[in-house]
Amino acid sequence: MKTTIYYYTGTGNSLWTARKISDALGDTQQIPIKLTGTNIIHSVSENIGLIFPVHIWGLPAPVIDFVNRLEIDPSKYFFAVAVNAGQVAATLIQLKKLMQTRGLNLFSGFSINLPSNYIPWGGAISPKEQQNRFNKAAEKINRIAAAIRSKEINPLEKGPAWQNIFLSLLYRQSYPYVHKMDKSFLADEKCTNCAICEKICPAQNILMANGKPIWQHCCEQCFACLQWCPEESIQYGKNTQKKKRYHHPEIKLSDMLASVLAKKMS
Ligand SMILES: Cc1cc2nc3c(=O)[nH]c(=O)nc-3n(C[C@H](O)[C@H](O)[C@H](O)COP(=O)(O)O)c2cc1C
C-alpha cells in the first residue's frame, strides 16, 4: 500500500475522515491504533498518516502511546489530521514535538472541524448543522488529499495564541487525571445489560457486573460507551439525561465493533 493511515476514534468522526482521505488517495489502508496493541510499529508505505480526535486541547493518551512505538524510516512522508469541534489549539504542535523525540518529522498537520461528541458541554447539534460541517469537511479533505499526494510541507494548523497558551496549560493539568474521570459515568434504569459499552470501549475499561457496566478507572474519555449505548442509558454526571447523543451517521456500530473484536481475538 502506498499510504497507511492509523486512526483512533470514539464516535466515528476520525474514522469517517480516514475513509474519505483513503477514498480520495486510493491505494490506502486504514489501521485502528487500538489494533496495534503494544507492538512496535513498522511500515513500508510511502506515506504515513495519523488521524485522531482532539481531547482537552491536546493528544489523547492512546495517540501518545502509539507515537512512542513508531519505528519507521524517517524519510517517509508523515502527515496528521486532528479532528475537533472547533478548538484544535496546539495539538499538532504537541504531535510534531513528540514525533521529533522518535527522530520523525511531521510534514503537514491539518485540522478538521466536525460535530462535538463532548456531551457534558452540549448534546448533538441538529442534523442540518451536522450536514453543514460534513460538507465543509469533505471539501477540505479533498484539499488535504491533494497535499498528501504531492507530499507538501505545510505549516501545522493551530488555534489562536490564547488557545495555544491557556488551553495547552489546562491540557497538561488535566492529563494525569483523565483515566479516573470515568467516576462520573453511570448506567441508569434503562440499561438492558446488552454489554455494547463493554465491547466498544477501546481501553477495555468496562466490565459488566450484576447486569450493569462498571468503569475500571483506565478511561480514555472517548465517550464511545455513552454515545453508542442503544438505550441512551449511560450518563455522565447529572446533566446528560436529556441531551441528544452523537455519533457520525455514516459510521455504524458494526464498524466500531469490528476492530475491537479483532483486538480481543488477537
Ligand atoms: C474528552 C473530550 C475532549 C474534547 N476536547 C476537545 C477540544 O479540546 N477541542 C475540540 O475542538 N474538540 C474537543 N472534543 C470534541 C472532539 O474532538 C470531536 O467531537 C471529534 O470530532 C470526535 O472525534 P471521534 O468521533 O473520532 O472520536 C473533545 C471530545 C471529548 C470526548
The ligand as a MOL file (V3000), in Angstrom:
LIG
                    3D

  0  0  0     0  0            999 V3000
M  V30 BEGIN CTAB
M  V30 COUNTS 31 33 0 0 0
M  V30 BEGIN ATOM
M  V30 1 C -12.9430 14.2630 26.3840 0
M  V30 2 C -13.1250 15.0850 25.1410 0
M  V30 3 C -12.4240 16.2480 24.9900 0
M  V30 4 C -12.5790 17.0180 23.8390 0
M  V30 5 N -11.8120 18.1440 23.7010 0
M  V30 6 C -11.9160 18.8790 22.5720 0
M  V30 7 C -11.0790 20.0160 22.3740 0
M  V30 8 O -10.2070 20.3360 23.1590 0
M  V30 9 N -11.2460 20.7530 21.2480 0
M  V30 10 C -12.2090 20.4420 20.3250 0
M  V30 11 O -12.3490 21.1550 19.3500 0
M  V30 12 N -12.9810 19.3370 20.4630 0
M  V30 13 C -12.8520 18.5550 21.5650 0
M  V30 14 N -13.6230 17.4330 21.7090 0
M  V30 15 C -14.5430 17.0450 20.6180 0
M  V30 16 C -13.9240 16.0030 19.6890 0
M  V30 17 O -12.5840 16.3220 19.3770 0
M  V30 18 C -14.6960 15.9270 18.3750 0
M  V30 19 O -16.0610 15.7160 18.5950 0
M  V30 20 C -14.1480 14.8250 17.4760 0
M  V30 21 O -14.6630 15.0160 16.1740 0
M  V30 22 C -14.5080 13.4280 17.9430 0
M  V30 23 O -13.8840 12.5020 17.0890 0
M  V30 24 P -14.1920 10.9320 17.1170 0
M  V30 25 O -15.6480 10.7890 16.7290 0
M  V30 26 O -13.2950 10.3640 16.0840 0
M  V30 27 O -13.9150 10.4380 18.4810 0
M  V30 28 C -13.4870 16.6200 22.8320 0
M  V30 29 C -14.1890 15.4300 22.9960 0
M  V30 30 C -14.0110 14.6700 24.1240 0
M  V30 31 C -14.7900 13.3790 24.2670 0
M  V30 END ATOM
M  V30 BEGIN BOND
M  V30 1 1 1 2
M  V30 2 1 2 3
M  V30 3 2 2 30
M  V30 4 2 3 4
M  V30 5 1 4 5
M  V30 6 1 4 28
M  V30 7 2 5 6
M  V30 8 1 6 7
M  V30 9 1 6 13
M  V30 10 2 7 8
M  V30 11 1 7 9
M  V30 12 1 9 10
M  V30 13 2 10 11
M  V30 14 1 10 12
M  V30 15 2 12 13
M  V30 16 1 13 14
M  V30 17 1 14 15
M  V30 18 1 14 28
M  V30 19 1 15 16
M  V30 20 1 16 17
M  V30 21 1 16 18
M  V30 22 1 18 19
M  V30 23 1 18 20
M  V30 24 1 20 21
M  V30 25 1 20 22
M  V30 26 1 22 23
M  V30 27 1 23 24
M  V30 28 2 24 25
M  V30 29 1 24 26
M  V30 30 1 24 27
M  V30 31 2 28 29
M  V30 32 1 29 30
M  V30 33 1 30 31
M  V30 END BOND
M  V30 END CTAB
M  END
